[in-house]
Amino acid sequence: MEQKKKIFDWIDEILRKNDFKIVDEKEKIDSYIKDMINGEECPCALYESEGRCVQYVLVLDVGKANITKFDFVIRQRILYQSLQELGDRLKPEFDKNVSFLLCVEGTISDEEVEKEVLKIEENPYCFKKLVLTYTQEELRNVEKSAEKENLWDFMNQKVEALRNGKTNLDKESGFILKLLIKMPFLSVDMVEEQRKKNLMEEIEKNLEDKDKVIWEDIKEMELTEVEEIKNYTEEELDSFLGIWYTEERKE
């Protein structure tokens, strides 16, 4: 089976499934990228997340290009400043929440490439930089298994199966985990559930007996009710908890 989608298509599909959208003026972004990578033609786009916590992701797939010749670390400041010129197309969060996902076909078994990847990812300036290496075989394997299924749903199912011990770590799962590691701005369902579970247990363990009845009620509350409580002033919260204690004494 011949692999059909490019890695850029995969990233685009995953980001859109997680409520990211492409920022306007893609042509201008293309020109900035070309200046940075010596005029090479490479798929690229700047994405913006929708919701309360805005994040930006610049995705660039250079394919088999030799990344050791691009001087990303040196040229990144020009690219960063150029993107800022998008002006009102960007929200203020851009300056603190922009990741640069660089996709490179190949492996890091080559020592020179490995050094370049580390140099890019460990550089603390401008972008949060992540380098995803991939092979056409990895893409074909996952595409064949996912078939017509939504890629993001398929990825979550594989991770869930791993967590529950229903499958072993195979080539598909290994690549999916690598994808997720290189896209930390995504929220994986099962990871969030596990984090929530651990937090709930930690809270319950440290509660005094008199507070446990309130905690049980909080766990049963709707999300909208919890959001309302978060906006309470100190006086409103005291009143709210006072009613809770009063009702408990009545019982």
C-alpha positions in Angstrom: 0.0 0.0 0.0 1.4 3.4 -1.0 1.3 6.0 1.7 -0.9 8.9 0.5 -0.7 11.7 3.1 2.3 13.7 3.9 3.3 14.4 7.5 2.1 18.0 7.1 -1.4 16.7 6.2 -1.3 14.5 9.4 -0.3 17.4 11.6 -2.9 19.6 10.0 -5.7 17.0 10.6 -4.6 16.5 14.2 -4.5 20.2 15.0 -7.9 20.9 13.3 -9.4 18.1 15.3 -8.1 19.8 18.5 -9.7 23.2 17.6 -6.7 24.8 15.9 -7.2 26.9 12.8 -4.8 28.4 10.3 -4.0 32.1 10.7 -4.8 34.2 7.7 -2.1 35.4 5.2 -0.5 32.1 4.7 1.3 33.4 1.6 3.2 35.9 3.7 4.2 33.1 6.1 5.4 31.1 3.2 7.7 33.9 2.1 9.2 34.2 5.6 9.8 30.5 5.8 11.5 30.5 2.3 13.8 33.2 3.4 14.7 31.2 6.4 15.4 27.9 4.6 17.2 29.2 1.5 14.2 29.4 -0.7 13.2 25.8 -0.4 9.5 24.9 -1.2 8.2 23.3 2.0 4.6 22.9 3.5 4.1 25.3 6.4 1.4 27.1 8.3 0.8 29.1 11.5 -2.0 27.7 13.6 -4.0 29.4 16.4 -6.0 27.5 19.0 -9.6 28.5 19.7 -10.8 28.8 23.3 -9.8 30.6 26.4 -6.1 29.6 26.5 -4.7 30.7 23.1 -1.7 28.9 21.7 0.1 29.2 18.4 1.9 26.5 16.5 4.2 27.1 13.5 4.5 23.9 11.5 7.2 23.4 8.9 7.9 20.1 7.0 11.3 20.2 5.3 11.1 16.6 4.2 14.5 15.1 3.4 16.3 18.5 3.4 19.5 18.6 5.4 18.6 20.6 8.5 22.2 21.1 9.4 22.5 23.6 6.6 19.5 25.8 7.5 20.9 27.5 10.6 17.5 27.6 12.3 18.8 28.8 15.6 20.6 31.8 14.0 17.7 32.7 11.6 14.8 32.1 14.0 14.8 35.7 15.4 14.1 37.1 11.9 11.3 34.6 11.4 9.8 35.4 14.8 9.9 39.1 14.2 8.4 38.6 10.7 5.5 36.7 12.1 4.8 39.4 14.6 4.2 41.7 11.7 0.9 39.9 11.1 -0.3 42.5 13.7 -4.0 42.3 14.5 -4.1 38.8 13.0 -2.4 37.6 16.2 -3.5 37.8 19.8 -1.2 39.1 22.6 -0.6 35.5 23.7 1.6 34.9 20.6 4.7 36.2 22.4 4.4 33.7 25.2 2.6 30.7 23.6 4.1 29.9 20.2 5.7 26.6 19.4 7.7 25.7 16.3 7.2 22.1 15.1 9.8 21.2 12.6 9.1 17.9 10.7 12.2 16.2 9.2 12.1 12.9 7.1 14.8 10.5 8.4 16.2 9.4 11.7 18.5 10.9 14.2 20.9 7.9 14.0 23.2 10.2 12.2 25.4 12.0 14.8 25.5 15.3 12.9 21.7 15.3 12.6 21.2 14.4 16.3 23.4 17.3 17.4 21.4 19.7 15.2 18.1 18.4 16.6 19.4 18.9 20.2 20.7 22.4 19.3 17.4 23.4 18.0 15.2 22.0 20.7 17.4 23.2 23.6 17.6 26.7 22.3 15.4 28.8 24.7 14.8 31.8 22.5 11.7 33.0 20.5 9.9 29.7 19.9 9.4 26.5 22.0 11.0 24.3 19.4 10.2 20.6 18.7 11.8 18.5 16.0 9.7 15.5 14.8 11.7 13.0 12.7 9.7 10.4 10.7 10.0 7.9 7.9 7.7 7.0 5.1 7.4 3.5 6.5 6.0 4.9 9.8 3.4 6.9 8.0 2.4 3.9 5.9 2.0 1.6 8.9 -0.3 4.0 10.8 -2.3 5.0 7.7 -2.9 1.3 6.8 -4.1 0.5 10.3 -6.2 3.6 10.7 -7.8 3.1 7.2 -10.9 5.4 7.1 -11.0 6.0 10.8 -10.3 9.5 12.1 -6.6 9.8 12.8 -6.9 11.5 16.1 -9.5 9.0 17.4 -7.3 6.2 16.2 -4.3 7.6 18.1 -6.3 7.9 21.3 -7.5 4.4 21.0 -4.0 3.0 20.6 -2.7 5.0 23.6 -5.7 3.8 25.7 -5.1 0.2 24.7 -1.4 0.6 25.7 -2.4 2.0 29.1 -4.9 -0.8 29.8 -2.4 -3.5 28.7 -4.6 -4.6 25.8 -1.8 -4.3 23.3 2.0 -4.3 23.2 4.2 -1.4 22.1 4.5 -2.0 18.4 5.8 0.2 15.6 2.5 2.0 15.2 2.1 2.8 18.9 5.8 3.9 19.1 5.3 6.4 16.3 2.0 7.7 17.8 3.7 8.2 21.2 6.5 10.1 19.4 3.9 12.3 17.7 2.2 13.1 21.0 5.6 13.8 22.7 6.4 16.3 20.0 3.0 17.9 20.2 2.7 18.7 24.0 0.3 21.5 23.3 -2.4 18.8 22.6 -4.7 17.5 25.3 -4.8 13.6 25.2 -8.1 12.3 26.7 -6.6 9.5 28.7 -3.7 11.5 30.0 -6.1 14.2 31.3 -8.3 11.6 32.9 -5.4 10.0 34.7 -4.1 13.4 35.9 -7.6 14.3 37.1 -7.9 10.9 38.9 -4.5 11.4 40.6 -5.4 14.9 41.7 -8.8 13.8 43.0 -7.2 11.1 45.1 -4.6 13.5 46.5 -7.3 16.0 47.5 -9.4 13.4 49.2 -6.5 12.0 51.1 -5.7 15.5 52.6 -9.3 16.5 53.5 -10.5 16.7 57.0 -13.6 14.7 57.8 -15.8 17.8 58.2 -14.8 18.9 54.6 -15.5 15.7 52.9 -19.2 16.3 52.5 -18.4 19.5 50.6 -15.9 17.7 48.4 -18.5 15.0 47.5 -20.9 17.8 46.5 -18.3 19.5 44.4 -17.6 16.3 42.5 -21.3 16.0 41.5 -21.5 19.6 40.3 -21.9 20.6 36.7 -19.0 22.3 35.0 -21.0 25.6 34.7 -21.5 25.6 38.4 -17.8 25.1 39.1 -17.0 28.0 36.7 -19.3 30.3 38.6 -17.6 29.4 41.9 -14.2 30.3 40.4 -15.5 33.8 39.8 -16.7 34.3 43.4 -15.2 37.0 45.6 -13.9 36.0 49.0 -17.1 37.2 50.7 -19.3 35.3 48.2 -17.2 32.1 48.7 -17.5 32.4 52.5 -21.2 32.7 52.2 -21.4 29.8 49.8 -19.4 27.5 52.1 -21.4 28.8 55.1 -24.7 27.6 53.5 -23.1 24.2 52.8 -22.0 23.8 56.5 -25.5 24.9 57.7 -27.3 22.4 55.5 -25.0 19.6 56.7 -25.7 20.4 60.4 -29.5 20.3 59.6 -29.1 16.8 58.4 
